[in-house]
Amino acid sequence: MHGLKAIVLAAGLALAGGMAQAQAPAAAAPEAPAPVTVATPAAAPAPGSPVEQAATAAPAEAKVADPTLNPDGTHKTGPVPGIGMPVDGKLGIQPQATKLGESAAGFHNNILLPIITAISIFVLILLAWTIVRYRRKANPVPSKTSHNTLIEIIWTAVPVLILAFIAWPSIALLAKQFKPAPDNAVTIKAIGNQWYWSYEYPDHGGISITANMLKEKSEVQAGQRFRTDVDGPRLLAVDNRIVVPVGTPIRLIATANDVIHSWAVPAFWIKMDAIPGRLNETSFTVDKPGVYFGQCSELCGARHAYMPIVVEAVEPAVFAQWVAAKGGTMPSAAKPSAAAPAQPGSDAADDTATPANAIVATGNATVEATETGATTNQAATGNTDQ
Ligand SMILES: [Cu+2]
């Protein structure tokens, strides 16, 4: 019977492990780039940074309108109920907006859940049968049997086989989740603060965004911005969304200024700790345009529940327009990120490999960092410059 309990426990842990990846990035982080170069915000791109000045039509002349906002500053795109957000009374995992999320949710729904259900039903039946069949009235003289080699072999071997069967796709999934982004990825740095998120786009002219939760109409004074249903559900809508292009790999780097936070968006299958003085990295590619909601998922203090995350995925052309509206610049397509060069093991096939890319992909991040000069080692400074 112990063997069966172990199966149930192990299966439960495996299920929990599906979403609770919080600890894994910490373990993976030493592999992550120690000296990450960050272009100084907005004013002067660091010498050698891949900011291409020529691309946009002179933002100085006519300010480009933010394509995601209405003239009054409210969001144009509202959420689709059930997509990228929780729904009242619903059980299970949100529909996934990334390929990795789809495969992970499929693993959970089609493999783990049936196994767990079958084991639970089997144990329940076994218990009920034992209680009824071997009750004192039906079985007045108890058996003195204490060993049965065949049964012991079975109840040891079967759980081992089940665990091995689960481990195979689990480990493959973990490896995929922390596979470094290709070097043409869009780098976004998410910084947790008590209690809001701020973001930087170091490869896009150092755009920085602060995202605060929108208050309800009853909580603000007349004339102040409040949440509408287009902004998103209560407690999940923010004033400034992060905008990402669909179909493009995003390299997400998470860190924090004060205490440990966690950047979590269920529809992307991402939950990553944001730790002061440390850079955790993951990557994702959003398949469908839309608005996706998440929350800080590490208990970080009094207003932990009030630092939501909103990602708006748009077509690449709209993203370029948004970058221009934010006063940023699109990096040259041929150049990799200066802020976070691709790591060994990243997928070079996603990339239109140029000689420059090849050098960075195989080269040494430290060399890159020292060449650019105006860099900051986030890990060493504890992010005091944020
Ligand atoms: Cu937090």
Residues whose N, C-alpha, C, O or C-beta is under 5 A from the ligand:
A	BS01	CU	I260 H261 S262 C296 E298 C300 H304
